Amino acid sequence: MLEPPRASATEATEYRISPGRARVALKREQGSAIEVWAYDGRIPGPEIRLRQGEPVRIVVENRLTEDTTIHWHGIRLPNAMDGVPGLTQPPIKPGGSFVYEFTPPDAGTFWYHPHADSLQQLGRGLAGALIVEEAEPVRVDRDLLWVLTDWRLGDDGQIAPGFGNRMEAAMSGRVGNTVTLNGTVPGDQSVRAGERLRLRLVNTSLARIMALRFEGHRPVVVATDGQPCDPHEPDGGKLLLGPAMRIDVIVDMQGDPGSRHAVVDDFYEGLAYELTSFAYAADAPLRKNPLDAPLRLPANPLRQPDLQDAHRLELVLQGGMMSGMGGNMMGDMMNMMSGMMQGMGGMPGTTAHGRAVWSINGTSMTGDGHAGMPPLVTLAQGRSQFVTMRNETAWWHPMHLHGFSFRVLTRNGEPAPHNQWADTVLLAPRDTVELAFVGDNPGDWMLHCHITDHQTAGLMTVLRVGDGKGKT
């Protein structure tokens, strides 16, 4: 963890991090190292801890043999610091560097990752957590971070090739076969009866969606995507965590000393597995009753949208395998197979100039971001925006908006509970969600699916706020 030194309100704290190639052991029992791409040689990258409202300066030195950038996912920052190559900054060339400077307005759990060649760079390990600490944090005994990452490993134990497979891009994306917690295949998590944990969950996978069930425990959700919400137990007792999403929970450890309780991921039907477990020490409980302290986190300075005067925007997600459903299903599949058999050996990757299989409002942007990307729409700076997002596809999509947090208003016509804000909203097939935010952050902002195969195959667009220059 990179702990910041004390700084004055006007003096920026400085960090230096470097993406490059490294070797790490994901499995403790085997100890054999695999080749990865990592920040400072670590999987996940260094945990960066910042303080709300205090400026930071992060120097990124590129030790890869290809261009890169860093996107500070969920931070409401100036457009020029957003890390989209060509759109908001020049890519960082091999051997080059770039300085990111911003002041985080919100406390919460965020993360960082590349926005260049993102299928490979993220899929080979480039990801890290960024925590912005509250001025007055909620009272707990321990504050824990779980960075959950999905890997596809081959028979040789190394990362399997095949990034950009068009068949996968048209369906659920590159779901792996190995899940790590903080960089290793997890064993038991040691806990003590009676203690209260704040657990920060971050899903940095390319495509894997998780539904976590804490057997024998009742986690209370206190924040989504870094933004505080009304404390509540999750629907059905499961924490639904799509790629790029974060959930903060508070868990009172009420198991018996010496007991063990599994944490199970059972999102995919028939493919449930034990992610990890809480293993209780034999010690006497820390306390007999749960800690008598409030669960609610202090609010962040988000502007409430004016729904009566809001501009209305509809975004329709289309494409992918089986997009027509019913009578059009076979035609869609035949067209997809025909497209895959053309060009580059029958399985071409999706590149910045590759064929699109997804669209937003009938238009597609492929790749990771590049110069000259036209905005889908221009929004008036400072005006409230009411967005209806309709998923007309047969697949799940975690849709991420750069530069903003939005209020989740409704899902399929029903009011969304718990006063939840987010920067990434997970849409099930045929879902419709209504969102709202104030367009108070000028610039050209990316909106895309965070199943990275979907993004690079067309499920991406740009929303322009104000003049698009990102000036304050």
PLY file of the C-alpha trace (Angstrom):
ply
format ascii 1.0
element vertex 472
property float x
property float y
property float z
element edge 471
property int vertex1
property int vertex2
end_header
0.00 0.00 0.00
1.29 3.45 -0.91
0.58 5.60 2.14
0.68 9.35 1.44
2.85 11.58 3.59
1.15 14.49 5.29
0.70 17.45 2.98
-0.82 20.89 3.32
-4.16 21.68 1.70
-2.35 23.24 -1.27
0.68 20.95 -1.56
0.17 17.91 -3.75
1.24 14.49 -2.55
3.35 12.75 -5.22
3.55 9.10 -6.20
5.40 7.27 -8.95
4.14 4.01 -10.46
5.39 2.06 -13.45
3.58 -0.51 -15.60
5.88 -3.22 -16.93
6.43 -6.96 -17.27
6.90 -9.09 -14.17
6.66 -12.64 -12.83
4.39 -13.49 -9.91
3.03 -16.61 -8.21
-0.78 -16.67 -8.23
-0.97 -20.02 -6.45
0.74 -20.27 -3.08
0.92 -24.04 -2.99
2.68 -24.33 -6.35
4.94 -21.33 -6.07
5.55 -21.30 -9.82
5.68 -17.81 -11.28
3.73 -16.72 -14.33
4.46 -13.85 -16.67
2.19 -10.85 -16.11
2.04 -7.13 -16.77
1.99 -5.29 -13.48
2.29 -1.92 -11.78
5.58 -1.80 -9.88
5.89 -5.56 -10.37
2.91 -6.27 -8.12
-0.46 -8.00 -8.63
-2.63 -6.10 -7.97
-0.80 -2.80 -8.30
0.09 -0.76 -5.21
-2.90 0.22 -3.10
-2.95 4.00 -3.32
-4.44 5.80 -0.31
-5.48 9.43 -0.73
-7.34 11.92 1.41
-10.58 13.53 0.36
-10.11 17.07 -0.92
-6.30 16.95 -0.94
-4.40 17.24 -4.27
-2.31 14.42 -5.66
0.33 14.18 -8.36
0.96 10.72 -9.85
3.86 10.21 -12.26
3.38 7.18 -14.50
6.51 5.81 -16.19
5.79 3.36 -19.00
8.09 0.31 -18.94
5.95 -1.69 -21.36
6.89 -2.17 -25.00
3.58 -0.59 -26.13
1.54 2.54 -25.44
-0.48 2.80 -22.25
-2.48 5.24 -20.09
-4.16 5.09 -16.68
-7.85 5.69 -16.11
-8.71 6.59 -12.50
-11.98 4.72 -12.43
-14.81 6.50 -10.60
-12.89 9.65 -9.68
-14.66 12.85 -10.67
-11.59 14.62 -12.05
-10.68 17.05 -14.86
-11.20 15.62 -18.35
-7.51 15.95 -19.26
-6.65 13.54 -16.41
-9.14 10.81 -17.41
-6.66 8.59 -19.24
-8.39 7.83 -22.56
-5.73 7.82 -25.33
-6.36 10.31 -28.10
-9.59 11.57 -26.53
-8.25 13.14 -23.34
-4.45 12.73 -23.58
-1.70 11.46 -25.88
-0.86 7.83 -25.13
2.20 7.25 -22.97
4.85 5.83 -25.30
7.28 3.10 -24.21
9.93 4.74 -22.05
7.80 7.87 -21.68
5.91 9.30 -18.75
2.79 11.29 -17.96
1.82 13.26 -14.88
-1.73 12.95 -13.57
-2.84 15.70 -11.20
-6.23 15.94 -9.53
-7.98 16.51 -6.22
-10.44 13.73 -5.34
-13.74 15.32 -4.26
-15.25 12.07 -2.99
-14.20 9.59 -0.34
-14.66 5.95 -1.24
-13.32 2.84 -2.99
-12.03 3.39 -6.53
-9.47 1.74 -8.78
-7.07 2.35 -11.67
-6.34 0.52 -14.92
-5.16 1.13 -18.50
-7.39 2.43 -21.27
-5.02 1.36 -24.08
-4.89 -2.17 -25.50
-7.11 -2.78 -22.49
-8.02 -6.38 -23.30
-4.40 -7.47 -22.95
-3.16 -4.90 -20.46
-6.00 -5.43 -18.00
-6.23 -9.14 -18.79
-2.52 -9.61 -18.06
-2.72 -7.93 -14.67
-2.61 -4.13 -14.88
-5.04 -3.03 -12.17
-4.87 -1.55 -8.68
-7.10 -0.10 -5.98
-7.32 3.57 -5.08
-8.85 4.40 -1.70
-9.90 7.93 -0.76
-10.26 8.09 3.01
-13.12 9.92 4.73
-12.30 12.75 7.06
-14.29 10.87 9.72
-14.39 7.19 8.76
-17.00 4.80 10.07
-15.90 2.99 13.21
-14.76 -0.59 12.54
-12.11 -2.92 13.91
-10.46 -3.56 10.53
-10.67 -2.02 7.06
-9.98 -4.76 4.49
-9.61 -4.64 0.71
-10.43 -7.55 -1.60
-9.31 -6.98 -5.18
-10.97 -9.82 -7.11
-9.47 -10.70 -10.48
-10.35 -13.32 -13.07
-7.58 -14.99 -15.12
-7.57 -17.43 -18.00
-4.61 -19.77 -17.57
-3.48 -22.41 -20.06
-2.29 -25.95 -19.37
1.21 -24.59 -18.86
0.01 -22.33 -16.05
0.67 -19.17 -18.06
-1.88 -16.63 -19.24
-3.64 -18.10 -22.26
-3.43 -16.22 -25.58
-6.46 -15.45 -27.70
-7.44 -11.97 -26.54
-10.04 -10.43 -28.83
-11.84 -13.63 -29.85
-14.84 -12.41 -31.82
-17.12 -15.25 -30.73
-16.50 -14.36 -27.08
-16.86 -10.67 -27.87
-20.37 -11.34 -29.21
-21.37 -13.22 -26.07
-20.22 -12.98 -22.45
-16.60 -11.93 -23.05
-13.35 -13.56 -21.90
-14.35 -15.27 -18.65
-11.35 -16.98 -17.07
-10.79 -20.18 -15.12
-8.94 -18.85 -12.07
-9.98 -16.17 -9.57
-7.52 -14.45 -7.25
-8.04 -12.30 -4.17
-5.38 -9.62 -3.77
-3.18 -11.39 -6.28
-3.27 -15.01 -5.09
-5.71 -17.90 -5.28
-7.33 -17.36 -1.89
-7.15 -19.56 1.15
-8.98 -18.88 4.40
-9.42 -15.35 5.72
-8.55 -15.20 9.42
-11.13 -13.44 11.59
-12.04 -13.17 15.25
-15.49 -13.57 16.72
-17.08 -10.27 17.69
-15.04 -8.00 15.44
-16.54 -5.64 12.88
-15.00 -5.49 9.41
-15.28 -2.93 6.66
-14.77 -4.95 3.51
-14.06 -3.17 0.23
-14.79 -5.39 -2.79
-13.38 -4.48 -6.21
-14.00 -6.57 -9.34
-11.16 -5.95 -11.82
-12.05 -8.85 -14.15
-12.35 -8.50 -17.90
-15.77 -10.14 -18.00
-16.61 -12.25 -14.92
-19.72 -11.19 -13.01
-19.85 -12.32 -9.39
-22.71 -13.01 -6.98
-21.13 -13.42 -3.55
-22.95 -15.17 -0.73
-21.43 -14.99 2.77
-22.61 -18.16 4.47
-23.65 -17.62 8.09
-23.20 -13.84 7.89
-25.31 -10.79 7.05
-23.17 -8.17 5.29
-24.57 -4.65 5.20
-23.94 -2.62 2.04
-22.82 0.92 2.93
-21.45 2.15 -0.44
-21.65 1.31 -4.15
-18.90 2.42 -6.52
-17.43 4.54 -3.76
-20.64 6.47 -3.05
-22.42 6.04 0.31
-25.95 4.63 0.27
-28.61 3.78 2.82
-27.17 0.83 4.78
-28.99 -2.33 3.72
-28.64 -6.06 3.37
-28.26 -7.18 -0.26
-31.23 -8.58 -2.17
-31.38 -12.34 -1.73
-28.31 -12.20 0.47
-26.00 -11.92 -2.55
-23.61 -9.14 -3.51
-23.86 -8.71 -7.30
-20.56 -7.39 -8.59
-19.97 -6.85 -12.30
-16.60 -5.95 -13.82
-15.35 -2.55 -12.59
-17.95 -2.35 -9.82
-17.15 -1.85 -6.15
-19.20 -2.56 -3.05
-18.31 -1.60 0.52
-19.91 -3.78 3.19
-19.76 -3.90 6.96
-19.78 -7.38 8.45
-20.15 -8.23 12.13
-18.30 -11.49 12.68
-20.83 -13.44 14.74
-19.61 -16.98 14.07
-18.37 -19.28 16.82
-14.66 -19.37 17.67
-12.98 -22.09 15.61
-15.75 -22.22 12.98
-15.39 -21.80 9.23
-17.87 -20.15 6.83
-17.59 -20.17 3.05
-17.89 -17.18 0.71
-19.45 -18.60 -2.44
-19.73 -17.12 -5.94
-22.72 -18.67 -7.70
-23.53 -16.17 -10.46
-23.16 -18.64 -13.32
-25.73 -21.41 -13.17
-24.18 -24.76 -12.35
-20.72 -23.24 -11.86
-20.76 -22.20 -8.20
-17.42 -22.33 -6.41
-16.01 -21.38 -3.02
-14.10 -18.14 -3.44
-12.71 -18.09 0.09
-13.88 -18.58 3.67
-13.90 -16.87 7.04
-11.85 -18.99 9.44
-12.48 -18.00 13.05
-9.65 -18.02 15.53
-10.18 -20.09 18.65
-9.83 -16.94 20.80
-12.69 -15.71 22.92
-14.96 -13.19 21.14
-13.71 -9.62 20.98
-17.14 -8.51 22.22
-20.38 -10.30 23.05
-22.68 -8.03 21.06
-22.12 -6.20 17.74
-20.26 -2.92 17.96
-22.64 -0.11 18.93
-21.65 2.39 16.23
-23.49 3.84 13.21
-23.12 2.11 9.85
-23.87 5.08 7.59
-20.93 6.69 5.82
-20.64 10.49 5.53
-22.14 11.82 2.29
-19.98 12.96 -0.61
-20.51 16.39 -2.24
-22.68 15.21 -5.15
-25.14 17.62 -6.71
-28.71 16.34 -6.71
-30.20 16.40 -10.23
-33.31 18.49 -10.84
-35.60 15.93 -12.46
-38.23 18.51 -13.37
-35.82 20.53 -15.52
-33.62 17.67 -16.72
-32.66 17.06 -20.33
-33.79 13.58 -21.37
-31.55 11.14 -23.20
-32.27 7.57 -24.28
-29.44 5.11 -24.84
-30.24 1.79 -26.52
-27.77 -1.11 -26.32
-27.98 -3.51 -29.25
-26.05 -6.32 -30.93
-24.23 -9.46 -29.91
-25.07 -13.08 -30.48
-28.80 -13.85 -30.34
-29.57 -10.15 -30.46
-32.77 -10.74 -32.35
-34.01 -13.55 -30.10
-36.98 -15.58 -31.40
-37.17 -15.86 -35.17
-34.03 -13.78 -35.81
-31.73 -15.88 -33.64
-30.53 -18.23 -36.35
-29.94 -15.40 -38.81
-27.90 -13.51 -36.25
-25.79 -16.55 -35.51
-25.17 -17.25 -39.20
-24.21 -13.62 -39.85
-21.85 -13.69 -36.86
-20.19 -16.90 -38.01
-19.81 -15.52 -41.51
-18.16 -12.40 -40.17
-15.78 -14.42 -38.04
-14.66 -16.54 -40.98
-13.63 -13.51 -43.02
-10.17 -11.96 -42.90
-7.33 -12.80 -40.48
-7.57 -16.59 -40.22
-11.21 -16.85 -39.26
-10.86 -15.49 -35.70
-9.86 -11.84 -36.01
-9.40 -9.74 -32.94
-11.42 -6.63 -32.30
-9.11 -3.67 -32.74
-9.58 0.07 -32.98
-10.46 -0.48 -36.63
-12.06 -3.94 -36.28
-15.60 -4.98 -37.04
-18.21 -3.98 -34.48
-20.74 -6.43 -33.06
-22.40 -4.03 -30.57
-23.87 -0.55 -30.81
-25.32 2.30 -28.77
-28.16 4.13 -30.53
-27.14 2.43 -33.75
-23.52 3.60 -33.71
-20.39 1.72 -32.69
-16.97 2.76 -31.45
-14.37 0.01 -31.29
-11.04 -0.24 -29.51
-9.98 1.79 -26.48
-10.23 5.42 -27.50
-8.51 7.43 -30.18
-8.32 10.93 -31.61
-11.29 12.26 -33.52
-14.01 10.26 -31.73
-17.22 12.23 -32.39
-19.65 12.68 -29.50
-22.98 10.90 -29.64
-24.62 13.97 -28.10
-23.61 17.33 -26.62
-25.03 18.09 -23.17
-25.37 21.56 -21.72
-22.85 22.15 -18.97
-24.47 22.43 -15.54
-27.82 20.99 -16.58
-29.38 17.91 -15.05
-29.53 14.84 -17.27
-32.20 12.12 -17.10
-30.95 9.03 -18.92
-33.00 6.00 -19.91
-30.76 3.06 -20.79
-32.36 0.06 -22.51
-30.56 -3.24 -22.96
-32.07 -4.87 -26.04
-29.42 -7.61 -26.08
-29.36 -11.14 -24.70
-26.31 -10.42 -22.53
-25.33 -8.63 -19.30
-23.59 -5.24 -19.51
-21.89 -3.23 -16.72
-22.14 0.26 -18.26
-19.56 2.76 -17.00
-19.69 6.55 -17.39
-16.39 8.39 -17.01
-16.20 11.62 -15.03
-19.49 11.35 -13.14
-21.45 9.48 -10.54
-25.15 9.09 -11.26
-28.22 8.41 -9.17
-29.92 5.11 -10.02
-33.64 5.99 -10.14
-35.55 2.98 -11.47
-35.04 -0.52 -12.84
-37.69 -1.99 -15.14
-40.21 0.57 -13.94
-39.68 -0.04 -10.22
-38.03 2.60 -7.99
-34.43 1.73 -7.16
-34.08 1.43 -3.37
-31.42 2.55 -0.88
-30.53 5.94 -2.44
-27.78 4.40 -4.55
-25.29 6.31 -6.69
-22.86 4.59 -9.03
-20.50 5.08 -11.95
-21.13 1.56 -13.34
-24.63 0.11 -13.61
-25.16 -3.58 -14.34
-27.95 -4.31 -16.83
-29.34 -7.81 -17.18
-30.70 -8.88 -20.59
-33.74 -6.77 -21.53
-33.30 -4.49 -18.50
-34.24 -0.81 -18.60
-32.74 1.54 -16.03
-33.26 5.25 -15.44
-30.35 7.33 -14.19
-29.76 11.01 -13.43
-26.76 13.25 -12.88
-25.75 16.90 -13.16
-23.50 17.61 -16.16
-21.16 19.83 -14.17
-17.86 18.34 -15.38
-17.01 19.62 -18.89
-15.25 17.52 -21.50
-15.59 14.53 -23.79
-16.44 11.56 -21.59
-16.41 7.89 -22.49
-19.46 5.73 -21.85
-18.90 2.00 -22.39
-19.53 -1.53 -21.26
-16.87 -2.75 -18.85
-16.96 -6.27 -20.17
-13.86 -5.29 -22.09
-14.57 -7.48 -25.12
-17.92 -5.68 -25.51
-16.26 -2.27 -25.28
-13.59 -3.04 -27.87
-16.21 -4.57 -30.19
-18.37 -1.47 -30.34
-20.29 -0.98 -27.07
-18.76 2.42 -26.45
-19.58 6.05 -27.16
-18.69 9.61 -26.13
-20.87 12.12 -24.32
-19.73 15.73 -24.69
-20.47 18.08 -21.80
-20.17 21.78 -22.61
-17.66 22.64 -25.33
-15.86 19.32 -24.93
-12.57 20.97 -23.97
-12.76 20.08 -20.33
-12.17 23.65 -19.14
-13.50 24.80 -15.82
0 1
1 2
2 3
3 4
4 5
5 6
6 7
7 8
8 9
9 10
10 11
11 12
12 13
13 14
14 15
15 16
16 17
17 18
18 19
19 20
20 21
21 22
22 23
23 24
24 25
25 26
26 27
27 28
28 29
29 30
30 31
31 32
32 33
33 34
34 35
35 36
36 37
37 38
38 39
39 40
40 41
41 42
42 43
43 44
44 45
45 46
46 47
47 48
48 49
49 50
50 51
51 52
52 53
53 54
54 55
55 56
56 57
57 58
58 59
59 60
60 61
61 62
62 63
63 64
64 65
65 66
66 67
67 68
68 69
69 70
70 71
71 72
72 73
73 74
74 75
75 76
76 77
77 78
78 79
79 80
80 81
81 82
82 83
83 84
84 85
85 86
86 87
87 88
88 89
89 90
90 91
91 92
92 93
93 94
94 95
95 96
96 97
97 98
98 99
99 100
100 101
101 102
102 103
103 104
104 105
105 106
106 107
107 108
108 109
109 110
110 111
111 112
112 113
113 114
114 115
115 116
116 117
117 118
118 119
119 120
120 121
121 122
122 123
123 124
124 125
125 126
126 127
127 128
128 129
129 130
130 131
131 132
132 133
133 134
134 135
135 136
136 137
137 138
138 139
139 140
140 141
141 142
142 143
143 144
144 145
145 146
146 147
147 148
148 149
149 150
150 151
151 152
152 153
153 154
154 155
155 156
156 157
157 158
158 159
159 160
160 161
161 162
162 163
163 164
164 165
165 166
166 167
167 168
168 169
169 170
170 171
171 172
172 173
173 174
174 175
175 176
176 177
177 178
178 179
179 180
180 181
181 182
182 183
183 184
184 185
185 186
186 187
187 188
188 189
189 190
190 191
191 192
192 193
193 194
194 195
195 196
196 197
197 198
198 199
199 200
200 201
201 202
202 203
203 204
204 205
205 206
206 207
207 208
208 209
209 210
210 211
211 212
212 213
213 214
214 215
215 216
216 217
217 218
218 219
219 220
220 221
221 222
222 223
223 224
224 225
225 226
226 227
227 228
228 229
229 230
230 231
231 232
232 233
233 234
234 235
235 236
236 237
237 238
238 239
239 240
240 241
241 242
242 243
243 244
244 245
245 246
246 247
247 248
248 249
249 250
250 251
251 252
252 253
253 254
254 255
255 256
256 257
257 258
258 259
259 260
260 261
261 262
262 263
263 264
264 265
265 266
266 267
267 268
268 269
269 270
270 271
271 272
272 273
273 274
274 275
275 276
276 277
277 278
278 279
279 280
280 281
281 282
282 283
283 284
284 285
285 286
286 287
287 288
288 289
289 290
290 291
291 292
292 293
293 294
294 295
295 296
296 297
297 298
298 299
299 300
300 301
301 302
302 303
303 304
304 305
305 306
306 307
307 308
308 309
309 310
310 311
311 312
312 313
313 314
314 315
315 316
316 317
317 318
318 319
319 320
320 321
321 322
322 323
323 324
324 325
325 326
326 327
327 328
328 329
329 330
330 331
331 332
332 333
333 334
334 335
335 336
336 337
337 338
338 339
339 340
340 341
341 342
342 343
343 344
344 345
345 346
346 347
347 348
348 349
349 350
350 351
351 352
352 353
353 354
354 355
355 356
356 357
357 358
358 359
359 360
360 361
361 362
362 363
363 364
364 365
365 366
366 367
367 368
368 369
369 370
370 371
371 372
372 373
373 374
374 375
375 376
376 377
377 378
378 379
379 380
380 381
381 382
382 383
383 384
384 385
385 386
386 387
387 388
388 389
389 390
390 391
391 392
392 393
393 394
394 395
395 396
396 397
397 398
398 399
399 400
400 401
401 402
402 403
403 404
404 405
405 406
406 407
407 408
408 409
409 410
410 411
411 412
412 413
413 414
414 415
415 416
416 417
417 418
418 419
419 420
420 421
421 422
422 423
423 424
424 425
425 426
426 427
427 428
428 429
429 430
430 431
431 432
432 433
433 434
434 435
435 436
436 437
437 438
438 439
439 440
440 441
441 442
442 443
443 444
444 445
445 446
446 447
447 448
448 449
449 450
450 451
451 452
452 453
453 454
454 455
455 456
456 457
457 458
458 459
459 460
460 461
461 462
462 463
463 464
464 465
465 466
466 467
467 468
468 469
469 470
470 471
